[in-house]
Amino acid sequence: MNNKKALILVDLQNDFCPGGNLAVTFGDEVIPLANQLQTQFDLVIATQDWHPADHASFASNHPGHQVGEVINLNGISQILWPDHCVQQTPGAAFHPQLHTEKIKKIFYKGTDKSVDSYSAFFDNAHLRATGLNEYLREHDITDIYIMGLATDYCVKYSALDAAQLGFNAYLIVDACRGVELKPGDVEAAIQEMEKAGIKIIHANAVRI
């Protein structure tokens, strides 16, 4: 039986690209690769960070605290971020050069103001699922290829959850860019994914 494959585009949104509120360096460089890769998959899925304005991960909602500080949020270690990807704002929209006609379904994450959600599958407390796992099972998907923003956060946690859930997970490493809050974060994230059994590949190796 042939393995069925899906491409997951993680958070290719304006706020994560140059000029956005939480810009990932060179984040927009992955958009042409996203467009090219989509043509090779029957099933293309995208995620969007989709925060309410009062989200607890925003430093602005914690007077006296700064972006980059780590706080305890309902028992979970939480980095405080600038306001980003607020629902219905231009920053939450897909990058204007991203081709969206092949995207079959969008999964929204970070919608609960009390908990952040890096993974495409679960919130950070693993209390609430996005429905992505069930959707992939319904479509008999065995292999998922992950690309997007950012390597050391949403991409990493999506890939780790995919592997944990039993999918064959592939990280398209040159189609990702990282936040790199601390030097070495991206490399450490890639090593962590590899150690969890995720296959690290380049876009030119994707042959569906």
C-alpha positions, -999 to +999 in steps of 0.1 A: +000+000+000+013+034-009+018+059+019-004+089+017+013+122+022+003+157+033+021+190+034+016+212+064+024+249+060+030+263+095+021+299+102+031+316+070+016+349+082+024+385+079+034+390+115+061+363+113+076+379+081+098+410+078+078+440+088+055+420+111+052+423+149+071+391+155+092+390+124+114+359+118+146+369+100+142+361+063+108+345+071+095+356+037+122+335+019+102+304+025+071+316+006+084+307-029+093+272-016+059+268-001+043+276-034+066+252-052+061+224-027+023+226-028+022+215-064+036+181-053+010+172-028-027+162-031-034+173+005-021+207+016-030+220+051-021+253+067-021+266+102-026+301+115-018+316+148-052+332+157-050+350+190-075+371+208-062+406+216-060+398+253-040+366+249-019+357+280+013+352+259+014+389+250+038+409+271+014+439+268-011+420+289+013+417+318+022+452+331+057+454+343+069+425+321+089+427+289+090+408+257+113+378+260+107+373+298+095+339+309+066+337+333+046+309+348+012+307+330-012+283+346+016+260+355+034+262+322+066+281+314+056+308+290+078+332+269+062+366+266+058+377+230+049+410+213+012+412+203+010+391+171-014+373+148-045+389+165-077+375+150-090+394+119-059+418+117-036+421+087-008+406+108-027+373+111-033+371+074-013+348+051+017+364+034+003+380+002+026+360-021+015+327-006-006+307-031-036+295-011-058+278-038-044+243-030-049+247+008-077+222+016-081+231+053-068+257+078-063+249+114-064+278+139-043+277+170-038+300+200-074+309+201-078+303+239-064+334+257-053+314+287-028+290+270-004+294+241-004+269+212+028+263+193+019+229+178-005+224+149-020+195+169-024+206+205-022+236+228+009+238+250-008+221+279-019+193+256-055+198+270-072+208+237-066+193+203-070+213+171-086+185+152-056+181+128-048+145+139-084+134+133-085+152+099-053+135+088-066+101+099-098+106+080-078+112+049-056+081+056-024+102+058+007+083+070+034+108+061+035+145+069+060+170+055+063+201+076+076+235+067+071+271+078+077+295+107+094+292+131+118+263+132+124+265+169+088+269+180+057+261+160+074+240+135+094+220+161+064+213+183+042+204+154+068+179+141+074+164+176+036+159+181+033+144+146+060+118+155+045+112+189+011+105+172+027+079+150+030+097+117+061+095+095+073+131+099+096+150+076+110+184+083+118+203+051+146+222+068+154+248+041+117+257+039+118+269+076+133+299+094+138+303+131+133+329+158+166+321+175+160+340+208+193+325+219+221+317+195+220+280+187+182+276+193+175+266+157+203+240+155+192+226+189+156+223+176+167+205+145+187+180+166+158+175+190+135+167+161+161+143+145+165+125+179+127+120+180+128+102+147+118+131+124+136+129+090+154+161+081+152+167+043+156+195+018+129+208-005+147+194-036+145+159-021+107+160-019+095+136-046+059+126-041 
